[in-house]
């Protein structure tokens, strides 16, 4: 069965999204798409306001693929994309 998961991540760039996805076994096939053996990830980014004066990049990634492998892939990607606040 094919699954679809959408997750948003703040404070990372599209360049890092591509790096993380290729490190997880994918290959960049378009400017906004990385494909792996059983999955595809497409992403968009926008600048969002956080409070009165701070702006961050928010990247939204749509993961599609094999139901069995998609959950672990998204979890591994989220761990790489996690940013600690300070």
Backbone as CSV, one residue per row, in Angstrom:
resi,resn,N_x,N_y,N_z,CA_x,CA_y,CA_z,C_x,C_y,C_z
1,UNK,0.836,-1.180,0.000,0.000,0.000,0.000,0.886,1.250,0.000
2,UNK,0.475,2.260,-0.731,1.247,3.491,-0.816,0.774,4.455,0.275
3,UNK,1.739,5.003,0.983,1.446,5.951,2.062,1.929,7.332,1.664
4,UNK,1.350,8.344,2.312,1.753,9.737,2.076,1.816,10.433,3.425
5,UNK,2.967,11.007,3.751,3.154,11.754,4.985,3.703,13.125,4.654
6,UNK,3.172,14.151,5.292,3.650,15.521,5.098,4.148,16.040,6.429
7,UNK,5.377,16.553,6.436,5.972,17.098,7.654,6.632,18.425,7.335
8,UNK,6.579,19.352,8.292,7.238,20.653,8.134,8.367,20.765,9.137
9,UNK,9.448,21.390,8.705,10.642,21.555,9.528,11.105,23.002,9.421
10,UNK,11.349,23.621,10.540,11.808,25.016,10.553,13.309,25.073,10.812
11,UNK,13.931,26.060,10.188,15.332,26.332,10.451,16.308,25.516,9.631
12,UNK,15.843,24.789,8.605,16.765,24.091,7.721,16.543,24.594,6.304
13,UNK,17.559,24.454,5.488,17.483,24.930,4.104,17.117,23.786,3.160
14,UNK,16.726,24.148,1.957,16.464,23.126,0.945,17.732,22.328,0.655
15,UNK,18.874,22.989,0.700,20.150,22.295,0.463,20.349,21.177,1.477
16,UNK,20.029,21.453,2.754,20.161,20.419,3.774,19.129,19.311,3.595
17,UNK,17.915,19.660,3.170,16.895,18.637,2.902,17.430,17.663,1.851
18,UNK,17.995,18.189,0.788,18.551,17.336,-0.270,19.681,16.478,0.277
19,UNK,20.578,17.073,1.053,21.697,16.319,1.613,21.202,15.188,2.504
20,UNK,20.261,15.489,3.407,19.754,14.469,4.319,19.070,13.338,3.552
21,UNK,18.261,13.680,2.558,17.541,12.647,1.803,18.492,11.797,0.963
22,UNK,19.518,12.407,0.393,20.476,11.604,-0.374,21.313,10.741,0.552
23,UNK,21.615,11.216,1.760,22.327,10.391,2.737,21.483,9.207,3.196
24,UNK,20.176,9.313,3.048,19.273,8.213,3.410,19.007,7.281,2.220
25,UNK,19.764,7.452,1.153,19.682,6.527,0.027,18.956,7.046,-1.191
26,UNK,18.585,8.309,-1.190,17.871,8.867,-2.329,18.797,9.497,-3.347
27,UNK,18.197,9.856,-4.471,18.915,10.544,-5.542,18.068,11.723,-5.986
28,UNK,18.694,12.893,-6.096,17.952,14.075,-6.533,17.612,13.925,-8.010
29,UNK,16.307,14.002,-8.336,15.854,13.837,-9.716,15.279,15.125,-10.296
30,UNK,15.010,16.103,-9.443,14.539,17.418,-9.860,14.948,18.401,-8.775
31,UNK,14.769,19.676,-9.018,15.183,20.689,-8.044,14.495,20.505,-6.697
32,UNK,13.273,19.975,-6.721,12.505,19.828,-5.482,12.100,18.388,-5.174
33,UNK,12.794,17.417,-5.769,12.397,16.015,-5.612,13.616,15.112,-5.450
34,UNK,13.516,14.214,-4.463,14.521,13.180,-4.241,13.781,11.849,-4.223
35,UNK,14.332,10.855,-4.937,13.706,9.542,-4.994,14.638,8.479,-4.446
36,UNK,14.053,7.549,-3.683,14.763,6.377,-3.200,14.159,5.140,-3.829
37,UNK,14.577,3.955,-3.355,14.081,2.713,-3.933,12.568,2.572,-3.811
38,UNK,12.022,2.838,-2.640,10.589,2.656,-2.400,9.898,3.938,-1.977
39,UNK,10.496,5.107,-2.260,9.910,6.345,-1.779,10.287,7.525,-2.675
40,UNK,9.498,8.583,-2.550,9.756,9.860,-3.205,9.476,10.962,-2.197
41,UNK,10.320,11.973,-2.177,10.112,13.132,-1.307,10.164,14.386,-2.161
42,UNK,9.128,15.205,-2.063,9.109,16.509,-2.720,9.000,17.568,-1.632
43,UNK,9.563,18.738,-1.892,9.592,19.752,-0.838,9.405,21.143,-1.400
44,UNK,8.904,21.997,-0.523,8.766,23.421,-0.804,9.260,24.163,0.425
45,UNK,9.588,25.430,0.264,10.024,26.212,1.417,9.421,27.604,1.356
46,UNK,9.287,28.201,2.535,8.806,29.570,2.652,9.392,30.175,3.920
47,UNK,9.397,31.483,3.973,9.847,32.192,5.167,8.627,32.467,6.030
48,UNK,8.740,32.110,7.310,7.625,32.300,8.241,8.096,33.174,9.398
49,UNK,7.188,33.975,9.905,7.497,34.827,11.045,7.343,34.061,12.346
50,UNK,8.288,34.290,13.235,8.242,33.697,14.575,8.402,34.861,15.543
51,UNK,7.309,35.297,16.104,7.378,36.466,16.968,7.403,37.741,16.143
52,UNK,7.643,38.863,16.820,7.551,40.153,16.128,8.715,40.455,15.183
53,UNK,9.889,39.842,15.398,11.026,40.257,14.583,11.864,39.112,14.015
54,UNK,11.521,37.876,14.290,12.323,36.746,13.837,11.629,36.028,12.697
55,UNK,12.405,35.687,11.663,11.878,34.916,10.548,12.759,33.697,10.330
56,UNK,12.126,32.579,10.027,12.826,31.328,9.764,12.356,30.745,8.440
57,UNK,13.193,29.891,7.878,12.779,29.121,6.716,12.032,27.890,7.220
58,UNK,10.874,27.637,6.634,10.118,26.420,6.942,10.026,25.599,5.672
59,UNK,10.524,24.376,5.744,10.496,23.470,4.604,9.428,22.415,4.867
60,UNK,8.538,22.236,3.907,7.515,21.196,3.992,7.904,20.087,3.026
61,UNK,8.003,18.870,3.567,8.399,17.710,2.776,7.212,16.758,2.714
62,UNK,6.870,16.333,1.502,5.827,15.330,1.303,6.534,14.028,0.922
63,UNK,6.408,13.048,1.798,6.998,11.729,1.588,5.908,10.809,1.053
64,UNK,6.203,10.081,-0.016,5.274,9.090,-0.555,6.048,7.813,-0.824
65,UNK,5.433,6.683,-0.497,6.116,5.432,-0.771,5.492,4.238,-0.101
66,UNK,6.256,3.186,-0.058,5.863,1.922,0.525,5.501,2.122,1.989
67,UNK,4.340,1.644,2.365,3.829,1.818,3.723,4.791,1.270,4.776
68,UNK,5.485,0.177,4.467,6.379,-0.459,5.436,7.671,0.330,5.670
69,UNK,8.168,1.007,4.658,9.459,1.690,4.787,9.340,3.189,5.040
70,UNK,8.173,3.756,4.776,8.035,5.211,4.860,8.164,5.730,6.290
71,UNK,7.535,5.075,7.252,7.609,5.520,8.645,9.034,5.624,9.156
72,UNK,9.842,4.555,9.026,11.238,4.645,9.469,12.051,5.692,8.716
73,UNK,11.785,5.878,7.427,12.494,6.898,6.647,12.194,8.292,7.191
74,UNK,10.916,8.582,7.423,10.535,9.901,7.928,11.138,10.130,9.311
75,UNK,11.162,9.103,10.143,11.750,9.226,11.484,13.251,9.525,11.400
76,UNK,13.965,8.822,10.531,15.411,9.075,10.381,15.655,10.478,9.837
77,UNK,14.824,10.910,8.867,14.969,12.260,8.335,14.704,13.294,9.428
78,UNK,13.655,13.106,10.208,13.303,14.061,11.281,14.435,14.174,12.296
79,UNK,15.093,13.075,12.608,16.224,13.131,13.537,17.358,13.978,12.967
80,UNK,17.612,13.844,11.678,18.655,14.651,11.055,18.271,16.128,11.010
81,UNK,16.979,16.397,10.793,16.514,17.772,10.628,16.262,18.493,11.945
82,UNK,16.279,17.765,13.044,15.989,18.376,14.341,17.045,19.419,14.694
83,UNK,16.583,20.526,15.151,17.482,21.608,15.567,17.215,21.937,17.026
84,UNK,18.257,22.023,17.789,18.114,22.371,19.209,18.059,23.889,19.364
85,UNK,17.132,24.346,20.146,17.032,25.787,20.410,18.010,26.200,21.482
86,UNK,18.237,27.460,21.589,19.188,27.907,22.582,18.772,29.140,23.162
